[in-house]
Amino acid sequence: MSRRGDSWQDEIHRILPGPGDGRARIDYPAIRNLVNTYLVRSLDGTALRFSIPALLTAPVPGPGPGGDGTVGVIIEAIKAAVHGERDLGPIAGTGTEHPGHCLPNIEPVTLTASRSAIGTDLWRPDHGNRIDGDGVHLVVRGALPYPGAPTPARILELEERFLALLDALDRVVRRVPDRDLTAARDLSIDQKALRRALPGVGLVAFVADGTRPARRFTRFRCHHRIAGPKEGVHVPFRCPQELDPVEVELAGSGRVVTGLGIRQREVFAVAGSNAEGKSTLLHAIIAGQDDHAAGDGRELLVSVNGVARADAGERGLSGADVSLFFSRLPPGVGGEPRAAFGQGSGSLVMAHEIQTALRTAAPLLILDEDRAATNLLVPGCLQGDGVTPLATLLATRREVFGETTILFAASSLDILIAQADRIMQLSGHETRALDRREFRRRLDRYLAGVREHLAAQE
């Protein structure tokens, strides 16, 4: 355990006042001790971990809507320059015994804004990394080789290292082309303005033609909302003409783009065989609540906020309302259908999640066959009379779904697909429209064939 005299944190305010009297400096008003401002020895004792708030006065587009997009370009430019600018090396832990501990600082990020707490361990635009009237605010983290206990000479050396780091940050930011900063700002405005405009044109989501929803996961970006674009073959999305493509004008860039509009109160099916990208598209529509940088592939896929999803999963229920689907509860579950208690099965949990989305008037509810209790979605010959599956509710009590749009992915749930207002099929990762009436006729012929086949086996 370090003695009090070995604490670099006690010296941080002696080190920080010196650096940055010029175009880059310490962001004093933003300092929050041991939150965004610290200088501490690593647990293994080999490194000095740091975080400092910096203020850069390089000329960039002013504050206002879209500033997070501009900050995203700046941060990514710094990450890209780390291995070429020696004085930026501390951000990556260069020279320390375990530079891997600093990899989150330089992991590329294409997420520029999100209302959810995703990617908070990565360096990206947020409340600490932003633009305002004073300049570009950044929270810079990294590590240096542990120099030993503080001494006047070592304190001076660290002051010089931080001064060099600030100067290097300023150099990199000034090299970022103005056109890149402006384009990033406009793209952020495009997404925010389109998200606000969707309800006014009767939509809950818009998937632009050219969208590339598939993801590449890494150690630090292992969730679809933060993951970057897939490398290699990546089939772009195109809205089939039969699904009535929507044309929108973007507020920031002024561009006009076309794509698929998911409508308010509709039931929309994404159908297809295995491994065709159905779940990937649903994930991308969920991620449409976030803003993305150019090159992410989802930057013009925009969804309203408040998207809900319902999945199967066993967990405890405490007053869960499942009465829309269950007229009586199975043995072992206490209470009654409007307030169930106990260990819930996959279908009970999913029923509760669907009803929660409806009760809170979620604008969009997403269901995926791969994550669902299928016996809650379609009827079967062994299903008890106390259960009403989703397909039956859509056929007989459509009004109970209120204002909520239902978007689902399915491969084998033909009876549910038949209740959709519009059906889009993915085949070879490309889209085509299925006419609802024709699909129902095909399903009828298929079921007739099944009946004949079973009868012939008697």
N, C-alpha and C positions, 0 to 999 in steps of 0.2 A: 504494500500500500504506500502511495506517495505521501511524503511529508508535506505540510502546508507550504513550506518554502519551495517545493518542487512544482507548484501549481502555475501553469502558464495562463490559466484563466484569470488569475489575479493580475497578470501583466497585460492583458489584452488591450486595456484602455491606455496603456503607456505606448503600445505598439501602433494602434490605429490612428491616433491624431496626426502623426507625421505624414503618412502617405496621402497623395491625392490632392495637392493644392491646385492642380491644373484642371484638365478637361475630364479627368476621372477621379473620383474621390469616394471616401467612405460616406455612406448615406446615414448620417448621424440621427436624423429624426426617426429612422426605421429600426434603429438598434433595439433588440429585445434580448437581453442577456440569457444565455443558455437555451435560446429558441432559434434565432437566426444569427446570433453572434456568440461564437465560442472558439476556444483554442484549448483542446484537451488531449491528453495522452491516450493513445489507443489501448484497448484492454490487454493486448499482448506486449505493450510497452515499446514497440518499434517505430511508431509513427505519431505525428502530432496532427490530429484531425482538426479542421477549422471550418467555420462558416462566417462569412462577412457580407453585410449588405453594401452594395456598391451603387453609385449614381454616376451615369455616363451622360455627358452633355453633347455627344455627337449629334449632328443634324439628322433628324428622322421625322417622318410624318407626325404631326401633332397629336395630342390626346383626343379621345373621342371613340365613337364606334369603330370597331375593327382594329383597335390598338393591340389586342391580344394576338392577332395574326402577325402584325409587325414584330412583336416581341418574339414570337415563335421563330421567325426567320433569323433574327439576331442570335438567339440562343443556339440554333442549329449551326449557324456560321461559326460560332465560338467552338462548339464541339468538333466541327470538322477541322478547325485550325489547331487543335490542342497538340497534335503530334508534329506539327510543323513549326509552331511557335514555342521555343524553349521555355519562355517565361509563363506560358499557360500550363506547363507540365503539372504543377501541383493540383490542378483540377482533376487530372487522371491519376494522381498519386504517384507520378513518375519518381523513381528513385527510392520508393519505400519497398519494404520487403513483401508487402501484400497489396500491390496496386489493384487487384481485383475487387478490393473493398470499395474502390471509387468508380467502378464501372457504371453504376446507375447515373453518375454525373455526366457521362458522355454517351449514354444509350440514345440513339435517335428516337425522336418522338414526333408523330404527325398529328397529335391531338392538340388543338389550340384553346379549346374552352369546353367545360363540362360542368353541369350542376351536380354531378355525382363525385364521390371521393375515389376516383380512379387515377392511378399513376402519380399519386402524391409523393412517392419516393423517388420519382424521376424529375429531371430538370426540365420544366416546361412553363408556359405562361400560367400565372396564378396571381393571387393577391400580393405576393412578394416580388413577382417578376412582371413588371407592367410599365406602361408609359403614362406620364402625366405632364403637366406644364413645366416641371423641373427638369425632365429628361427621362432617361431609361433607367429604371430601378431593377437591379438584379440581386439575387441572393446566391453568392458564389461559395461552393463547398469543395473541399478537397483534402489532401493530406501531404505533409512533408516528413522526411526522415526525422525521427526524434533527435533533437540536438543536445539533449541533456537538460539539467535543471537550468532555470533562467539565470543568466548573468548579464551584465551590461553589454558585453560584446555580442552575446547571442541574441539579445533583444534587438540590438541595432541590425544584426544580420536578418532577422525575421522582418523587421520594418522595411528593409531594402527589398526583400523577396516580395512582400505584399505590394510595395510601390511598383515593382517591375510587373507584377501580375495585373495591377490596375492599368498601367500604361499599355500592356499587351491587349487587354480587353478593349481599350479605346481604339487601338490601331485596327483591330479586326472589325469592329462595328463600323468604322469609317470606310472600310473597304467594301461593305455590302452595297451593291448597286441600288440606287434610288428606285429603279423600276421594280426590283424584287420586293422592296419594302412596301411600295404603293400597291402592287398586285396582291400581296398578302393581306394588306388592310382591306382592299376592295373585296377579296374573296370572303373574308370574315363578315363583312357587311352583307354580302350576298346571302350567306347562310342565315344570319340572324334575321334579316328582313323577310326572307322567304318563310322562315319558321313562323314569324308573326302573321304573315299574310295567309297561310294555309287555311285556317278556319273560315276566313272571309270568302274563300272560293270553294268551300265545301269539301276540303281535303284534310286528311290527318297525316299524310306522308307523300313525298314526291321523290321518285327514283329517276334521276336524269339518265338519258341515253349516254352510254359511254362509262357508266359507273362500273367499277371493278371491286366487287365486295369481298373476294377471297382474301384471307389473311395469312401472314407469316408470323408464327409465334417464336418468341425468344425467351431466354431465362428471365428477363425482366419485364417482358410484355407478353404474358401468358394468358391474357383475357382478351376476348375479341374486340372489346371497345377501345383498348389501348394498343392492340397489335398493329403492326405496319402492313403494307401491301405485300401480297404474295409475289414471289419472284418466278420467272419462267412463264409458261403458258397461263394466260389469264383472259378468259373470254369476257369481253365487255357486255354489259346489259343493253338490250334494245327492247323498247316497248312495242309489242305487236300492234299493227294498225287496228285489228279487230277490238282491241281493248281501249280504243279512243285516246291516243296520246294527248297529253296536256302540254301547252306551250306557256312558258313563263318568262317574264323579263326580269333580270336580276338588278337589284337596286344599286349595288356598289359598282359593278363593272359595266352595267348597261347591256350585257349580253342577253340574247334570247336563246333559251334552251328548251328542248322537248324531253318528255319522259312519261313514266307511268304515275298517275295520281291515284292514291288509295282514298276512296271517298268516305265521308262521314256516314255512319250507320249501315254500311254495306258489310256483307260477308264475302271475303275474298280468299280463294283457295290457290295455293301454290302447290301444284301436283307434279308427280314425276316418279321415276324409278329410283333405285338406291344410288346414293353418291352422285347426285346431279346438281348439288348446290342449293337445295331448298332451305336447309337450316342456315347455311351461310348467308342467304339473302335475308332471312328473318333476323339474324344477328346484326346485319348491316342496317336494317330498318330500326332496330333498337338503338344502335349507335348513331342513328340520324338525329338523336336528341343532342348530340355533341357537335362541335365545330371542328373541322379538319383542315390541315394544310394542303397545299397543292401537291399532287403526287400520291396522296394517301389512297386515292381511288374512290373514296366515299364523300369527297368534298361537296358534291352537288346531290347527295342523298340526304334529304332533310325531313325530319319527323317533328310533330308537335311534342311538347313536353308532357310528361305524365303517362307514357306508354307503360302498360302492365303486361305481365306474362303469367301464365298459370302452368305449373308443372306438377307431375306426380312425385310423391316423396313421403315416406312414413315419418310422422312426427306427432307430438302431442297437440291435442286440440283443447282450447279453453273457451267455451262459449261460441264455437264456430257455427255459422249459419250455413247449412247444406240443404235447406228445405226445397230449393228449386229442383234438385236432382234426386233427393231421397225423401220418400214419404214416411219412412221409419228407419231407425238406426239398426245396424247389425249388432249381434250379441257382443258384449264386452265394451261397448261405447255407451257412456252415460248421457243423461239429459234427454233432449228431444231434437228433432231435425233443425229447429231454429236456434238451438244452443247446445251443441254437442260437446262432450267432455271425454277425454281419454286419449288412448293411442290411436291415431288416425291412419287408415290404410292409404295407399296411393290415390285411389279414387276419391276418398273423403277429403284428403288434403287438396287435391286439385279442384274439387267442387267448391270448397271454401275459398280458394284463391280466385276462381271465376266469379263467385258471388261477391267477394270483396271488391273486385274490379268494377262490377256492375253497380254496387252500392255507392262507390265513390265516383261514379260516372267517369271512369277512365275513358279518354277519347279513343284509345286503341288497345285491344287485347290480343296478345299473340299466343298461339298454341302451336306446338310442334309434336307431331306423332312420335318422334324419337324420344321425347321426354314426357310423354303423356301416359295416363291410364286410359288405354284405348276402350276399355269397357265402360268408361264414362262418356265416350264420344259417339259410339255407334251401338245400336242394339244387337243382341245376340239371342239365339234360341234358348239358351240356358239362363238368361238374365231374369232376375226376380221381378215381380210386378211392383215392387216398392222402389224401383230405380227408373228414372226417366233420363236417357242419355241426351247429349247435346243435339245430335241430329234430329231426334224426335221433337225437342223443344223448338228448334229452328223451323220445323215443318208445321208445328201446331200452335206455338205460343211466341211468335217472333217479337211481339211487343215487349216481352220481359227484358229484352236486351237494350231497350231505351236508345240512348244516343251513341252507345259504344259500337265501334267498328270491330269486327272479328276478322283477324288475318291468321290463317293456319296453313301449315305445311303437312302434306299427307301423301302416302304412296298407296296404301292398301285400304284406306278408309273410304271406299267408294260411296257408301250411303251418306257419309258426311259431305263429301265433295259434291254430291248431287244437290245439296241444299245451298250451295254457294251462289251468289248473284253473278260473280265472274270467276272464271277459272283460267289460270295461266299454267302451262306445262313447261317444265324444264327438261330438255332432252339434249344430251351432248353439251350441257351447260348453256344451251341457247334457248330462247323463249319462243313459245307459240301459244296462241289463244285456243281454248277449247270452248265450242259453243255449248251452253248449258243444256239446251234441249237435245242436242245430238249426244252429249255425254249420257243423259238420262236414258235415251233410246239404246245406247250401247250397253249400259248397265242392265237394262231390262232384258236385252237379248242374252247377256252373259248369265244372269240369274235363271233365265228360262233354260239355258243349256245345263246349268248346274242341276236344276230340278229333273231334267230328262236323264242326266247321267246317274243321279241317285236312284231314280225310278227304275232304270235299267239294271241296277245292281240288286234290286229286291228279289 
